[in-house]
Amino acid sequence: MTDLTFRRTTRDDLPAIVAMLAADSLGSGRESPDDLTPYHAAFERVAADPNQHLIVAVRDGEVVGTLQLSVIPGLSRKGATRTIIEAVRVRGDQRGSGLGTALMEHAIAESRRLGAALVQLTSDHTRQDAHRFYERLGFVGSHVGFKLPLEQVD
């Protein structure tokens, strides 16, 4: 994987990232790669928060993977800091190349560098292949997650 680099996301990376978000069964119905306006606003909010790390994997000058790493200081576990890995995506033509493993290993190493005592993530219950992938990396299915969609108030 010597041809692979990881770096912070820039605004110019958004088209490639949104395309990856929209390229799966879950994202196809909720993402809009033809209108990047909401993603630009979201990028500015995330980029302004020092506890948020948008990361891209780049190969041959192209964005081929992405994830968001959130740092959360807390009181539990004797005041431990944890990171949450979200929105992990690997471009379709790069799957099976080891890129996903390298991306996750980078996120784990970055979590250690940031002082985290725990790395956690959630994955949609339908993503059985992803669950096996995370388990191979040492993650343990330890909790049940819940979501509550909130109506946007204008």
Buried (B, 14 or more C-beta within 10 A) or exposed (E): EEEBEBEEBEEEBBEBBBBBBBBEEEBEEEBEBEEBEEBEEEBEEBBEEEEBBBBBBBBEEEBBBBBBBBBEEEEEEEEBBBBBBBBBBBBEEBEEBEBBBBBBBBBBEBBEEEEBBBBBBEBEEEBEEBBEBBEEEEBEEEEEEEEEEEEEEE
